[in-house]
Structures are given as structure tokens and as C-alpha cells.
Amino acid sequence: MSILRTVVRGVGSYLPAEILTNADLVKIVDTSDEWIVERTGIHARHRAAPGEYTSDLAVHAGRAALEHAGVDPSDIDLVVVATATPDHTFPSTATEVQARLGIQHGFAYDIQAVCSGFVYALATVDAQLKAGMARRALVIGAETFSRILDWTDRTTCVLFGDGAGAVVVEAVESDGLVTDRGILASSLRSDGRHRDKLWVDGGPSTTQTAGHLRMEGKEVFKHAVTNLADVIEVLFAETGLTGADIDWFVPHQANRRIIDATGRKLGISPDKVVMTVQDHGNTSAASIPLALDVAVKDGRVKRGDMVMLEAMGGGFTWGAVLLRW
């Protein structure tokens, strides 16, 4: 039976020029390189320059993805930006990106699911392309988390970085088999009972400020490993695949210990895990497309490979997407 599949045509990314190493952070907050690396695996992260906004990062990543796909902006009829750090309360950052890329048709919107944002965006766009609402989309994860960090809180400010990643996706007629290229299955979840374990203590309606990120690290770790494994098992059950069938596991780059524990629980070999958290830190919604871009450009992820994407973020939100490259 012929069906529509959402196929990735190109990837791109952008990182701000400034690099903050662990040694730099020692000068800012009471911490050490050993403390950070042991608990997170992070060695460095990027920080946006003054006057450099989330939309700037998103535009750079979007252009790179369009170039890699060999697609003109006029061929894009949907722009989605996953971000928890938009330029403004409104309009959406996606409409800013749409305008700056010269796209004057179709539609654009933001998705806010924090670190799960890119997975949520990709799953949502997949449904919209299959429904015929658009044919080709630019999906971007972009964040400037440095703007919502409390730089006196060593438990959070060492974790996060700024960056953006993007993919160009297109609806393609396929056979409806697991051998098809494109998104084979996706699953999204949330549980608002855990909002106070990872949240920002501000907002337009409450404090009229952006606020600062707050986190209960041990609780997040505990829920992340269980939640992510469960949602991925849903995709395995739906497709009949197992961890052994995965060529590349591209998780949200939050913490090396979470990534390692999730891979072990799912039976995915460590040499199949794409890891960039050491160089980028946690870039929230940008982390998966950033990691994808690295793995595609260095030749690891190749056409026909089975790729699993997964993430968990504040809320809690979590989800996974299984696709053949």
C-alpha cells in the first residue's frame, strides 16, 4: 500500500563563536573541570554574543540545511522552530526566520516542549505533511539558554549552551514498509505533574520577566531513563524492530550518564550512539539536530541507516522518532 513518508533531505547547524570551557566557568562560579566532567561529560559549550538572538542562530542553521538539501527557500511551505527561548513573546521566532529567509508563502509557527522540542516538531510536521497541509518543511531547533541561566547556580549554569540545528523534510510516496526511507514511527508523551523538577521561575503572565532555569537534577535523571526507554519501546512494538536494528542512536544531549544509561536499557551498542554533549553542552531543542548534522557530515549516518531520535524536557515532555535516513 502506497503511503506518504516524511524524508529528510538535508541537515544544517550553527554554533555561536564564543566557546566557554570548564576552565572559563571556574572563574565565574564555584566549580571545577573534574566536577563537571564526572557528572555530565561536558567539556565546553557555546554562548551567543550580545545582540545575537535565537532567530539569528535559527536562520544560519536553516540556510545551511537548505544548502545541504539543494533546496531553494521558495520550495519551503512550512517553517517550524522548536525553542524555549524565543526572541519575543510574540510573534513567533519561526515567522521571523520565514521572513529573513525570503519565504513569502505557506505558514510558520513555534513549538515549545523545551528539550523535547525538536522531536515534538518533527512528529508534528510529519503528521501535517501526511495530511497534505504542506509538501516540504524546514524544521529547526534553536536556543539561547545562556539568557535564562542563573550564573551563580553551579548545578545548572555549567550544563547548558546555545546553538541551532535544522533539517529539510519532504513528503514522498513510499511502499508503507519498514524498509522505506523517512519517518517510520513517532511517539510523544507529557506529564505536567513534574513541572517543578525542571522549570523556569518567570514568564509574561506570572512575573513579567524571563526568569531563570531551575532543576532537580537527581529527579530529572531518574525519570529520564525510565520515560525515554518506555517511549522507545512503543516504537519498537509498532515497527517490530529492536535495539539491534538501530544503526545510530541520536539522543538529546543532556548528560552523558543519561545517554549511557538509556542506551544500555535499550540494548543499543555504545558505538552506535552519537555523542556531542562534550563539545556543545545541553542545547535543549537544538541538541538533536546539532548532533545529527555532525554525524551526517562526518560520514557516520548514511543513506539507508536506521536512526532513533529521543528527548525529554521540562514539563515533563518526552518523545522519540524512528526514521530511515
C-alpha positions as CSV (number, residue, x, y, z in Angstrom):
1,M,0.0,0.0,0.0
2,S,1.4,3.3,-1.0
3,I,1.7,6.0,1.7
4,L,3.4,9.3,2.3
5,R,6.6,9.2,4.3
6,T,8.5,12.3,5.6
7,V,12.0,12.0,4.3
8,V,15.0,14.1,5.5
9,R,16.6,15.9,2.5
10,G,19.2,18.0,4.3
11,V,20.7,19.0,7.6
12,G,22.5,22.1,8.9
13,S,23.7,23.7,12.2
14,Y,25.1,26.8,13.7
15,L,27.1,27.4,16.9
16,P,28.0,30.9,18.2
17,A,31.6,31.9,18.0
18,E,32.2,32.2,21.8
19,I,33.3,28.9,23.5
20,L,33.0,28.6,27.3
21,T,35.2,25.8,28.6
22,N,35.0,24.3,32.0
23,A,38.2,26.3,32.9
24,D,36.3,29.5,32.0
25,L,33.4,28.6,34.2
26,V,35.7,28.0,37.2
27,K,36.4,31.8,37.0
28,I,32.6,32.5,37.2
29,V,31.2,30.0,39.7
30,D,32.4,27.7,42.4
31,T,33.0,24.5,40.4
32,S,35.8,22.5,38.8
33,D,36.5,20.7,35.5
34,E,36.6,17.4,37.3
35,W,33.2,18.0,39.0
36,I,31.5,19.0,35.7
37,V,33.0,16.2,33.6
38,E,32.4,13.4,36.1
39,R,28.7,14.3,36.5
40,T,27.8,15.4,32.9
41,G,30.6,14.6,30.4
42,I,30.6,18.2,29.3
43,H,33.9,20.0,28.5
44,A,32.7,23.1,26.6
45,R,29.7,24.9,25.4
46,H,28.9,27.9,23.1
47,R,27.4,31.2,24.1
48,A,25.6,33.7,21.9
49,A,27.2,37.1,21.6
50,P,25.4,40.2,22.9
51,G,22.8,41.1,20.3
52,E,22.8,37.6,18.8
53,Y,19.4,36.2,19.2
54,T,17.7,32.8,18.8
55,S,16.3,33.8,15.4
56,D,19.9,34.6,14.2
57,L,21.1,31.1,15.2
58,A,18.0,29.6,13.5
59,V,18.5,31.5,10.3
60,H,22.1,30.3,10.0
61,A,21.2,26.7,10.7
62,G,18.2,26.9,8.3
63,R,20.3,28.3,5.5
64,A,22.9,25.5,6.0
65,A,20.1,22.8,5.8
66,L,18.6,24.3,2.7
67,E,22.0,24.4,1.0
68,H,22.8,20.8,2.1
69,A,19.4,19.7,0.7
70,G,19.9,21.6,-2.6
71,V,16.5,23.3,-1.9
72,D,15.6,26.9,-2.6
73,P,13.7,28.9,0.1
74,S,10.8,29.3,-2.3
75,D,10.4,25.5,-2.2
76,I,9.6,25.6,1.6
77,D,5.9,25.9,2.5
78,L,6.2,25.3,6.3
79,V,8.7,26.6,8.9
80,V,8.7,25.3,12.4
81,V,11.1,26.4,15.1
82,A,11.3,24.5,18.3
83,T,12.5,26.8,21.1
84,A,12.0,27.7,24.7
85,T,14.0,30.9,24.3
86,P,12.1,32.9,21.6
87,D,13.2,36.4,20.6
88,H,9.9,37.8,21.7
89,T,6.7,36.6,23.5
90,F,5.2,37.1,20.1
91,P,5.4,37.0,17.1
92,S,6.9,33.5,16.8
93,T,10.5,33.1,16.1
94,A,9.5,30.9,13.1
95,T,7.8,33.9,11.4
96,E,11.0,35.9,11.8
97,V,13.0,33.1,10.3
98,Q,10.5,32.7,7.5
99,A,10.8,36.4,6.6
100,R,14.6,36.5,6.8
101,L,14.9,33.5,4.5
102,G,12.6,35.2,2.0
103,I,9.8,32.7,2.2
104,Q,6.6,34.5,1.4
105,H,4.1,31.7,1.3
106,G,2.9,28.8,3.4
107,F,2.9,29.0,7.2
108,A,5.2,29.1,10.2
109,Y,5.0,28.6,14.0
110,D,7.0,27.8,17.1
111,I,6.8,24.7,19.3
112,Q,7.6,24.9,23.0
113,A,8.4,21.5,24.5
114,V,11.8,22.5,25.9
115,C,14.5,19.8,25.3
116,S,11.9,17.6,23.6
117,G,11.0,20.4,21.2
118,F,12.8,19.1,18.1
119,V,11.2,15.6,18.5
120,Y,7.8,17.2,19.0
121,A,8.3,19.5,15.9
122,L,9.4,16.6,13.7
123,A,6.5,14.4,14.7
124,T,4.0,17.2,14.3
125,V,5.4,18.2,10.9
126,D,5.3,14.5,9.8
127,A,1.6,14.5,10.6
128,Q,1.0,17.7,8.7
129,L,2.9,16.6,5.6
130,K,1.0,13.3,5.6
131,A,-2.3,15.3,5.9
132,G,-1.4,17.4,2.8
133,M,-1.1,20.7,4.7
134,A,2.4,21.2,3.3
135,R,4.8,19.4,1.0
136,R,8.3,20.5,2.2
137,A,9.2,21.9,5.6
138,L,12.2,23.4,7.4
139,V,12.3,22.2,11.0
140,I,14.7,24.0,13.3
141,G,15.7,23.6,16.9
142,A,17.3,26.8,18.2
143,E,18.1,28.1,21.7
144,T,19.9,30.8,23.6
145,F,19.7,29.2,27.1
146,S,22.5,31.4,28.3
147,R,19.9,34.1,28.6
148,I,17.8,32.2,31.2
149,L,20.7,30.8,33.3
150,D,21.5,31.8,36.9
151,W,25.2,32.2,36.6
152,T,25.6,31.8,40.4
153,D,24.0,28.4,40.3
154,R,26.7,25.8,39.6
155,T,24.2,23.0,39.3
156,T,22.6,24.5,36.2
157,C,24.9,27.1,34.6
158,V,27.5,24.5,33.7
159,L,25.1,22.3,31.8
160,F,23.7,24.5,29.0
161,G,24.8,26.0,25.8
162,D,23.5,28.0,22.8
163,G,23.1,26.7,19.2
164,A,20.8,25.7,16.4
165,G,20.2,22.8,14.1
166,A,17.8,22.2,11.2
167,V,16.5,19.7,8.8
168,V,14.7,20.0,5.5
169,V,12.0,17.3,5.2
170,E,9.7,16.4,2.3
171,A,6.6,14.2,1.8
172,V,7.4,11.3,-0.5
173,E,5.3,8.4,-1.8
174,S,6.5,5.2,-0.3
175,D,5.6,1.5,0.0
176,G,4.4,1.5,3.6
177,L,7.2,-0.9,4.7
178,V,9.9,-0.6,7.4
179,T,12.4,-0.6,4.5
180,D,11.0,2.8,3.4
181,R,13.1,5.9,3.7
182,G,11.7,8.5,6.1
183,I,9.9,8.6,9.4
184,L,8.5,5.2,10.3
185,A,7.0,5.9,13.7
186,S,6.9,8.5,16.4
187,S,5.6,8.8,19.9
188,L,5.1,11.8,22.2
189,R,4.3,12.0,25.9
190,S,4.0,14.5,28.7
191,D,3.2,14.6,32.4
192,G,2.6,18.0,33.9
193,R,2.7,16.7,37.5
194,H,6.5,17.0,37.3
195,R,6.7,20.7,36.2
196,D,8.6,21.8,39.3
197,K,11.5,19.4,38.7
198,L,12.7,21.3,35.6
199,W,11.2,24.7,35.0
200,V,11.8,28.5,34.6
201,D,10.7,30.7,37.5
202,G,9.4,33.5,35.3
203,G,7.1,34.3,32.5
204,P,4.9,37.1,31.0
205,S,1.8,36.1,33.0
206,T,3.5,35.5,36.3
207,T,6.5,37.7,36.9
208,Q,6.6,39.7,33.7
209,T,10.3,38.6,33.4
210,A,12.1,35.8,31.5
211,G,13.1,34.2,34.8
212,H,15.9,31.6,35.4
213,L,16.1,27.9,34.9
214,R,15.7,25.7,38.0
215,M,16.2,22.0,38.1
216,E,16.2,19.0,40.5
217,G,19.0,17.0,38.8
218,K,18.5,13.7,40.5
219,E,14.8,13.6,39.8
220,V,15.3,14.5,36.2
221,F,17.9,11.7,35.8
222,K,15.6,9.2,37.4
223,H,12.6,10.0,35.2
224,A,14.6,10.5,32.0
225,V,16.0,6.9,31.8
226,T,12.6,5.3,32.5
227,N,10.5,7.6,30.4
228,L,12.7,7.5,27.4
229,A,13.1,3.7,27.4
230,D,9.3,3.3,27.6
231,V,8.5,5.6,24.7
232,I,11.2,3.9,22.5
233,E,9.8,0.5,23.3
234,V,6.4,1.8,21.9
235,L,8.1,2.4,18.6
236,F,9.8,-1.0,18.6
237,A,6.5,-2.6,19.3
238,E,4.8,-0.6,16.5
239,T,7.5,-1.4,13.9
240,G,8.7,-4.9,15.0
241,L,12.3,-3.6,15.3
242,T,14.7,-3.9,18.2
243,G,17.7,-2.1,19.6
244,A,19.9,-4.4,17.4
245,D,18.2,-2.9,14.3
246,I,19.3,0.6,15.1
247,D,22.3,1.9,13.2
248,W,22.5,5.2,15.0
249,F,21.0,6.4,18.3
250,V,20.9,10.2,18.4
251,P,19.6,11.2,21.8
252,H,19.0,14.6,23.3
253,Q,22.4,15.7,24.5
254,A,21.6,16.5,28.1
255,N,24.1,14.5,30.2
256,R,26.4,11.6,29.3
257,R,25.2,9.5,32.2
258,I,21.6,9.7,31.0
259,I,22.6,8.9,27.4
260,D,24.7,5.9,28.5
261,A,22.0,4.5,30.9
262,T,19.3,4.8,28.2
263,G,21.4,3.1,25.6
264,R,22.2,0.2,28.0
265,K,18.5,-0.2,28.9
266,L,17.5,-0.4,25.3
267,G,20.3,-2.8,24.3
268,I,21.9,-0.3,21.9
269,S,25.7,-0.7,21.5
270,P,27.7,2.3,22.7
271,D,29.5,2.5,19.3
272,K,26.1,3.3,17.7
273,V,25.4,6.4,20.0
274,V,26.1,9.8,18.6
275,M,27.5,12.0,21.4
276,T,28.2,15.7,21.1
277,V,27.4,16.8,24.7
278,Q,31.1,17.1,25.5
279,D,31.5,19.9,23.0
280,H,28.1,21.6,23.0
281,G,26.6,21.1,26.4
282,N,22.9,20.8,26.6
283,T,21.4,23.0,23.9
284,S,17.8,21.9,24.6
285,A,15.7,21.8,21.4
286,A,18.9,22.3,19.3
287,S,20.8,19.3,20.6
288,I,19.4,16.5,18.4
289,P,19.7,18.4,15.0
290,L,23.2,19.6,16.0
291,A,24.3,16.0,16.7
292,L,22.6,14.8,13.5
293,D,24.5,17.4,11.5
294,V,27.8,16.3,13.0
295,A,27.1,12.6,12.3
296,V,25.9,13.2,8.8
297,K,28.8,15.5,7.8
298,D,31.5,13.2,9.3
299,G,30.0,10.3,7.3
300,R,28.6,8.1,10.1
301,V,25.0,8.5,9.3
302,K,24.5,7.3,5.7
303,R,21.5,6.8,3.4
304,G,19.5,3.7,4.4
305,D,20.6,3.8,8.1
306,M,18.0,3.3,10.8
307,V,18.1,6.3,13.2
308,M,16.4,6.7,16.5
309,L,15.9,10.2,18.0
310,E,14.7,10.7,21.5
311,A,14.5,13.5,24.1
312,M,13.0,14.5,27.4
313,G,12.4,18.1,28.6
314,G,10.8,20.2,31.2
315,G,7.1,19.7,31.8
316,F,7.9,16.8,31.7
317,T,7.7,16.2,28.0
318,W,9.3,13.4,26.1
319,G,9.2,11.5,22.8
320,A,11.0,9.6,20.1
321,V,11.1,9.4,16.3
322,L,12.3,6.4,14.4
323,L,13.4,7.0,10.8
324,R,15.4,5.6,7.9
325,W,17.9,8.0,6.6
